[in-house]
Amino acid sequence: MLNALAMSYAGKNLKYLRKLRGWTQEEFAHKLKIKRSLVGAYEEERAEPRLDVLENLCSIFKLSLDELLLKDLTALKGGGSYIDKRRQLKLQGDINEIQFVPVKAAAGYLAGYADPEFIDELNTFTLPMLAPGEYRAFEIIGDSMLPTPSGSVIVGERVAAMDDIRANNTYIVVSKNEGIVYKRIMKNNRYKNKLTLVSDNPQYEPYHVNPDDILEVWKAQMVITKANTQQRWDVNQLAGLVNNLQEQVSSLKKKMN
């Protein structure tokens, strides 16, 4: 029979492992084939997980019962936490775990982008075709970047320094005043202390941002869209957009010079 001390780690580890995968209590309960209320009871240590629940946990996370019950996975001795060890293994195996920021999480992301616990709560996925690196995915809405449709997911690679930004490339820009936006970045000689964000849809005017307001920049590497949602243009629309774009480019050149 397991003693109370051993069992005391089960609830703590269960909560920790759930956060590792970014699952809600409802999602975790579905995977464990139990009620959501039981997940809450286990995590708050108001109840002890049944043996079949523990076995499911061990199967999902490739752990033994001893590890799950007898070890505090949040602070393993000899080199960091369980999450740290898993991340090291993923990097060694060239597997990129990508946190996904849906539109509904955008407001929370502005406050929690630097909080490891918040980031670990986000759902994740992998794309094996990406080179090793640090990636994040953001859902975008609106028509400012047409023909990239609203609802697309932009997979971006972290930009470590502002000097690494390349003009006319597309980026996810996270800033204090503008929130999360997907734009092309231009460096303006007239406004050397600011970056110019440009929409692909010329109906939207470019605007400037102060680098001090920018929290994160992610260079777009992939665009994921739903099938049959790509914007279609007719000839008259294209002609109008090209004219508008030419006017904006001319205006930008004058300002930059």
N, C-alpha and C positions, 0 to 999 in steps of 0.2 A: 504493500500500500504506500502510495506517495505521501510524503509528509507535507505539512502546510507551507513550509518555507519553499519547497520545490514548486508547489502549485502556485505560489505567489508570483512566480515569474511568468506563468502561462498567460495571464491576462495582459500583463505589461508587454510581453513579446508579441502577443496577438495584435495589439494596437500598433506596435512598431512595424510589424510586417505588413499590415494593411497600408500604412502610410508609405512604405517602401514602394508599393505598386501604384500609389495614387488612387486607391479605390475608396469610394464612400462606404459607409456602414451597410447601406442597402446592397451595393454591388458585392461587397465581401460576403454578406449573408447569403446571397444567391449562389456564390461559388462554393460556400461551405454547406449549402442545402439546409440552412437553419433560418429562423426568423431574425429580422433586424434587431428586435428588442434584445435577443440573446447576445448579439455582438456587443451591444451597449453594456449589458450586464457583465459580460466577460471582461471588457476593457476597463470597467469601473470596479472590477473585482468584487461584484456583488454575487457572483456565481462562478463555479469552476467549470471549465470546458469539459464536455464529455469525451470519452476516449476516441469515439469515431470522428469528432471534430478535430482533435489533436492529430489523428492520423492523416486527415485531409490536409491540415496545415503542413505537416511534415512532407507530404507528397508534393504540394504546390511549391514549397520553398526549398526542397531537397535538404531537409534537416533530419536529424535523428530525434527521437523522443527525449533523450538525455539533453541534447542541445536546447530543445524547446523549453524544457521544464527546469533544468538545473543551471542554465547560463542566462545572464542578463545580456541580451543581444544588442542593447543600446550602448554597451561599454565593454566590449570584449578586450581581454588583456592581450598584449603582444601585437599591437598595430592597428588600433582604430576600431570602429564599430562594424557591425554586420553590413550596413549600407556601404561604408567605405570599402570593405573587402569586396563586395559585389561590384562596385564601380570599378575597382582596380582590375577585376577579372574581365569585365566588359571591355575596358580599354585595351587590355592585353589581347583580347580576342577580336579587336577591331570592330566591336559592336557599339553603335551609337544609340543610346537611349534618349529619345526626344520627348521633352515635356510639351504638352499641347495646351495652349491658352485659347479657349473658345471665347466668343464675344461676351458671354455672360460672366466670364471671369476677368474681363479686362480691367474693371474698376478695382477689384481686389489685387490684381497683379501690380498696379501702380504703387500700392502700399506694401506688397509682400514680395516684390521681385528679388530682394536681397535676403529674404528670410528662408533658410534651408527647409524649415518645416512646411512653409506654404508651398514651396516648389515641389517638395516630396508628395504633397497632396494632389498635385496635378496628374491627370492620366498621361500615360506614356505610350509610345510606339517606336518601332525601329524601321530603318530603311537601309538594307545591306549595301545598296549601291553608293552610299555616301562615303567619302574619305573620312578617316578618323578625325574627330574634332568635337567641339561643343556646339550643339544645335538646339533650337527651340522652334516650335511651330505656332503660328498665330492665325486665327480666323479673321478675315477682313469682311467688312460690309460696305455697301455703297458702290457708286459707279465712277469714282474719280480715277480709277486705274484701268478702265475699259481699254482693250477688250478682255482683261482679266475680270471675270464676273464676280459679283457680290456673293459672299459665302465661300470663296476660295480659301484654301489653307496655304500659307506661305511658310516654307521651311527655311529658316535662316541660320547662318553660322555666325557665332559671336565675333564682333569686331573689337579687338583688344584696345586699340588706340585710334583717336580721330585721324591721325596721319595715315592710317591704313585705308581710309575711305577713298574710293576712286570715283571721279566725276562721271555722271550719267549712268551709273549702275543703280539698281533698285535695292532698297533696304527697308527693313522694319525699324522705325525710329520710335523709341519710348521716351517721352519727355514729360516734364511736370505740367506744362500748359496745354499741350496738344494731345496727350494720352498716347495711344498706340496707333501709328499710321504707317501705311505702306506707300512709299514715294521713291522717286528718283532724287538723288542728291547732286546738286551742282555747287561748285565752289566759286564764289562771286568775288572778283578782284576789287569791286567797288565797296563791298561789305566783307572785308577780310576776316573780321571777327564773327561772322555769321555764316550759316549754311542755308542754301536755298533749296526748298523742297518743291519738286515739280510733279504734277500729275500727268499720267499718260493721256488722260482725257483732257484735251485743250480747252474744254468749257470751264475748267477750274483754273483759277489764277495761281501762279507760284507764290510762295510766301517764305519768309525768313525765320530762322530759329537761332537762338543764342546757344552756343555749345555748352554753356554752364547749366542750361535747363535740361540738357539731354541726360537721361539716366542710363540707357542702353542703346546699342545699334547692332542689328543683325543683318548680315548681307544675304540677300535672297539667293537660295541655291536651287530650290524646287518650288513649283506651284502645283498644288493638288486641287482639282476641280471635279465636280460631279459631271457625269456623262451627259451630253446633249444640253449643257448650259452655256456653252461658249457663245459670246455675243456675235450676232450676225449684222453686218452693215450692208446698206444698199449704196449704189453709186453716188447718189446725191448727198447722203450722209457723209461718206468718205471725202467727197470734194469739199464739203463745208468744214469738216474737221481738219483737213490738210491746210486750208486757208487760215483757219484760226491758229493752228500750230505754227505756221510760217510767220504770222504776225507776232506771236509770243516769242519765238526765237529771235526775231529781229529786235524786239523790244528788250529782251534779255541781253543781247550783244551790245546794244547801246549803253545799257546800265553798267555792264561789266567793263566797258571801255571808258 
